[in-house]
């Protein structure tokens, strides 16, 4: 999923920066992985949100039981990934 998102950013963004943040949130016996990406490119029109790359990312996230949220602004694209169900260390 990250490879697809970063590849799309490199191919389609005119930005020169990508930032990645990740952390785990724990509740009871389950952890949720939260990943945020940010790039400082041109963003894109909302009709491009259903392109092949993002459709593949959505499918992969669904297969993992996770979700993707994103926003595209004139100053970049910000995907936010949530993957629940990670096992905590014993």
GUKOL-306876 format. One record per residue: x, y, z of N, C-alpha, C in turn; chain; residue in one letter. Coordinates in nm, 4 decimals. Layout:
<nodes>
       n_px       n_py       n_pz      ca_px      ca_py      ca_pz       c_px       c_py       c_pz   voro   tormar
          X          Y          Z          X          Y          Z          X          Y          Z      A        A
...
</nodes>
This chain:
<nodes>
       n_px       n_py       n_pz      ca_px      ca_py      ca_pz       c_px       c_py       c_pz   voro   tormar
     0.0836    -0.1184     0.0000     0.0000     0.0000     0.0000     0.0882     0.1250     0.0000      A        X
     0.1879     0.1268     0.0875     0.2768     0.2436     0.0912     0.3544     0.2585    -0.0392      A        X
     0.3974     0.1465    -0.0946     0.4705     0.1523    -0.2213     0.3837     0.2137    -0.3310      A        X
     0.2589     0.1739    -0.3382     0.1669     0.2283    -0.4386     0.1467     0.3781    -0.4178      A        X
     0.1246     0.4190    -0.2942     0.1034     0.5609    -0.2661     0.2277     0.6439    -0.2985      A        X
     0.3441     0.5961    -0.2581     0.4674     0.6708    -0.2836     0.4984     0.6747    -0.4330      A        X
     0.4752     0.5637    -0.5032     0.4945     0.5618    -0.6485     0.4039     0.6634    -0.7156      A        X
     0.2776     0.6693    -0.6750     0.1844     0.7674    -0.7318     0.2299     0.9107    -0.7037      A        X
     0.2792     0.9354    -0.5843     0.3274     1.0687    -0.5498     0.4457     1.1063    -0.6395      A        X
     0.5401     1.0152    -0.6546     0.6583     1.0424    -0.7373     0.6190     1.0659    -0.8832      A        X
     0.5262     0.9848    -0.9337     0.4851     0.9967    -1.0746     0.4016     1.1210    -1.1028      A        X
     0.3119     1.1566    -1.0111     0.2098     1.2554    -1.0438     0.2212     1.3889    -0.9699      A        X
     0.2964     1.3937    -0.8654     0.3090     1.5171    -0.7883     0.4248     1.5991    -0.8447      A        X
     0.4131     1.7278    -0.8336     0.5264     1.8133    -0.8699     0.5980     1.8613    -0.7437      A        X
     0.5658     1.8001    -0.6316     0.6270     1.8377    -0.5048     0.7680     1.7829    -0.4921      A        X
     0.8363     1.8277    -0.3885     0.9725     1.7809    -0.3641     0.9900     1.7250    -0.2231      A        X
     0.8783     1.7022    -0.1525     0.8861     1.6478    -0.0173     0.7764     1.5447     0.0052      A        X
     0.8125     1.4381     0.0765     0.7168     1.3393     0.1253     0.7490     1.3178     0.2723      A        X
     0.6477     1.3236     0.3568     0.6655     1.2947     0.4992     0.5791     1.1756     0.5343      A        X
     0.6309     1.0907     0.6211     0.5584     0.9728     0.6656     0.5638     0.9681     0.8169      A        X
     0.4481     0.9475     0.8781     0.4385     0.9293     1.0236     0.3633     0.7994     1.0474      A        X
     0.4071     0.7240     1.1465     0.3366     0.6006     1.1812     0.3402     0.5825     1.3328      A        X
     0.2319     0.5303     1.3857     0.2282     0.4953     1.5267     0.1228     0.3866     1.5488      A        X
     0.1338     0.3195     1.6623     0.0364     0.2169     1.6988    -0.0479     0.2691     1.8144      A        X
    -0.1763     0.2426     1.8062    -0.2687     0.2740     1.9148    -0.3150     0.1424     1.9745      A        X
    -0.3100     0.1309     2.1051    -0.3442     0.0046     2.1711    -0.4698     0.0186     2.2544      A        X
    -0.5570    -0.0831     2.2427    -0.6754    -0.0923     2.3275    -0.7009    -0.2392     2.3548      A        X
    -0.7153    -0.2751     2.4814    -0.7331    -0.4145     2.5244    -0.6209    -0.5008     2.4674      A        X
    -0.6531    -0.5998     2.3860    -0.5499    -0.6889     2.3329    -0.5240    -0.6654     2.1846      A        X
    -0.5613    -0.5489     2.1364    -0.5459    -0.5206     1.9939    -0.4729    -0.3882     1.9718      A        X
    -0.3900    -0.3867     1.8707    -0.3248    -0.2631     1.8304    -0.3748    -0.2233     1.6925      A        X
    -0.3787    -0.0951     1.6705    -0.4149    -0.0412     1.5401    -0.2965     0.0397     1.4890      A        X
    -0.2545     0.0114     1.3666    -0.1467     0.0854     1.3039    -0.2059     0.2044     1.2297      A        X
    -0.1525     0.3226     1.2548    -0.1983     0.4446     1.1892    -0.0798     0.5041     1.1133      A        X
    -0.0984     0.5256     0.9839     0.0077     0.5794     0.8990    -0.0451     0.7038     0.8281      A        X
     0.0321     0.8104     0.8352    -0.0027     0.9334     0.7659     0.1074     0.9671     0.6661      A        X
     0.0694     1.0013     0.5454     0.1618     1.0495     0.4435     0.1237     1.1925     0.4090      A        X
     0.2191     1.2679     0.3675     0.1943     1.4039     0.3215     0.2943     1.4345     0.2121      A        X
     0.2494     1.5004     0.1081     0.3403     1.5489     0.0050     0.3009     1.6905    -0.0309      A        X
     0.3965     1.7676    -0.0761     0.3719     1.9098    -0.0985     0.3504     1.9442    -0.2461      A        X
     0.2956     1.8521    -0.3213     0.2729     1.8755    -0.4641     0.1484     1.9561    -0.4926      A        X
     0.0995     1.9399    -0.6119    -0.0120     2.0210    -0.6609    -0.1487     1.9691    -0.6220      A        X
    -0.1561     1.8492    -0.5610    -0.2866     1.7900    -0.5341    -0.3505     1.7487    -0.6651      A        X
    -0.4776     1.7141    -0.6632    -0.5456     1.6799    -0.7876    -0.6943     1.6957    -0.7717      A        X
    -0.7606     1.6970    -0.8835    -0.9055     1.7164    -0.8840    -0.9762     1.5955    -0.8239      A        X
    -1.0943     1.6169    -0.7674    -1.1672     1.5085    -0.7017    -1.2047     1.3962    -0.7981      A        X
    -1.2179     1.4251    -0.9278    -1.2510     1.3184    -1.0232    -1.1348     1.2210    -1.0406      A        X
    -1.0145     1.2561    -0.9957    -0.8991     1.1665    -1.0028    -0.8919     1.0736    -0.8817      A        X
    -0.9780     1.0938    -0.7830    -0.9757     1.0099    -0.6633    -1.0213     0.8674    -0.6909      A        X
    -1.0791     0.8420    -0.8070    -1.1224     0.7072    -0.8424    -1.0302     0.6439    -0.9462      A        X
    -0.9077     0.6936    -0.9555    -0.8116     0.6387    -1.0502    -0.7672     0.4990    -1.0122      A        X
    -0.6952     0.4364    -1.1019    -0.6492     0.2981    -1.0853    -0.5633     0.2793    -0.9597      A        X
    -0.4697     0.3715    -0.9364    -0.3806     0.3591    -0.8208    -0.4538     0.3634    -0.6890      A        X
    -0.5402     0.4636    -0.6711    -0.6144     0.4740    -0.5455    -0.7176     0.3634    -0.5308      A        X
    -0.7733     0.3161    -0.6408    -0.8655     0.2010    -0.6337    -0.7926     0.0780    -0.5831      A        X
    -0.6690     0.0562    -0.6307    -0.5876    -0.0565    -0.5830    -0.5565    -0.0426    -0.4345      A        X
    -0.5241     0.0783    -0.3924    -0.4940     0.1020    -0.2509    -0.6169     0.0737    -0.1657      A        X
    -0.7344     0.1227    -0.2079    -0.8580     0.0971    -0.1321    -0.8848    -0.0525    -0.1197      A        X
    -0.8674    -0.1275    -0.2293    -0.8902    -0.2718    -0.2266    -0.7931    -0.3398    -0.1310      A        X
    -0.6680    -0.3027    -0.1373    -0.5685    -0.3635    -0.0474    -0.6000    -0.3328     0.0985      A        X
    -0.6409    -0.2095     0.1252    -0.6751    -0.1740     0.2626    -0.7973    -0.2530     0.3098      A        X
    -0.8961    -0.2701     0.2234    -1.0141    -0.3504     0.2569    -0.9734    -0.4942     0.2853      A        X
    -0.8838    -0.5494     0.2025    -0.8359    -0.6864     0.2236    -0.7658    -0.7016     0.3590      A        X
    -0.7011    -0.5945     0.4052    -0.6329    -0.5966     0.5349    -0.7281    -0.5685     0.6507      A        X
    -0.8526    -0.5335     0.6188    -0.9472    -0.4954     0.7224    -0.9280    -0.3516     0.7666      A        X
    -0.8554    -0.2756     0.6861    -0.8266    -0.1367     0.7215    -0.9040    -0.0379     0.6367      A        X
    -0.8706     0.0881     0.6546    -0.9375     0.1958     0.5820    -0.8346     0.2987     0.5381      A        X
    -0.8681     0.3727     0.4333    -0.7871     0.4863     0.3907    -0.8759     0.6092     0.3857      A        X
    -0.8241     0.7153     0.4395    -0.8885     0.8460     0.4313    -0.7884     0.9357     0.3601      A        X
    -0.8357     1.0341     0.2885    -0.7414     1.1235     0.2213    -0.8084     1.2545     0.1873      A        X
    -0.7242     1.3511     0.1662    -0.7727     1.4776     0.1136    -0.6703     1.5284     0.0151      A        X
    -0.7189     1.5893    -0.0881    -0.6341     1.6504    -0.1880    -0.6618     1.7994    -0.1870      A        X
    -0.5567     1.8750    -0.1657    -0.5708     2.0198    -0.1632    -0.4797     2.0772    -0.2708      A        X
    -0.4879     2.2058    -0.2928    -0.4027     2.2681    -0.3931    -0.2553     2.2607    -0.3564      A        X
    -0.2251     2.2315    -0.2303    -0.0856     2.2248    -0.1878    -0.0433     2.0838    -0.1462      A        X
    -0.1091     1.9804    -0.2009    -0.0630     1.8449    -0.1744    -0.1740     1.7441    -0.1516      A        X
    -0.1311     1.6217    -0.1283    -0.2193     1.5073    -0.1077    -0.1827     1.4457     0.0257      A        X
    -0.2830     1.4122     0.1076    -0.2593     1.3580     0.2413    -0.3394     1.2305     0.2647      A        X
    -0.2823     1.1128     0.2362    -0.3507     0.9886     0.2721    -0.3242     0.9518     0.4187      A        X
    -0.4220     0.8884     0.4792    -0.4207     0.8496     0.6200    -0.4707     0.7060     0.6246      A        X
    -0.3861     0.6117     0.6654    -0.4193     0.4688     0.6647    -0.4414     0.4196     0.8072      A        X
    -0.5428     0.3357     0.8259    -0.5726     0.2770     0.9562    -0.5860     0.1265     0.9374      A        X
    -0.4978     0.0498     1.0063    -0.4980    -0.0960     0.9953    -0.5164    -0.1554     1.1343      A        X
    -0.6385    -0.2031     1.1656    -0.6630    -0.2620     1.2973    -0.6241    -0.4101     1.2994      A        X
    -0.6247    -0.4646     1.4202    -0.6106    -0.6092     1.4340    -0.4701    -0.6611     1.4528      A        X
    -0.3741    -0.5739     1.4808    -0.2388    -0.6212     1.5069    -0.2359    -0.6855     1.6459      A        X
    -0.1631    -0.7905     1.6614    -0.1529    -0.8580     1.7900    -0.0510    -0.7880     1.8777      A        X
    -0.0805    -0.7758     2.0065     0.0152    -0.7163     2.0983     0.1173    -0.8218     2.1390      A        X
     0.2359    -0.7777     2.1727     0.3435    -0.8680     2.2171     0.3073    -0.9242     2.3528      A        X
     0.3378    -1.0497     2.3741     0.3093    -1.1157     2.5027     0.4286    -1.1113     2.5916      A        X
</nodes>
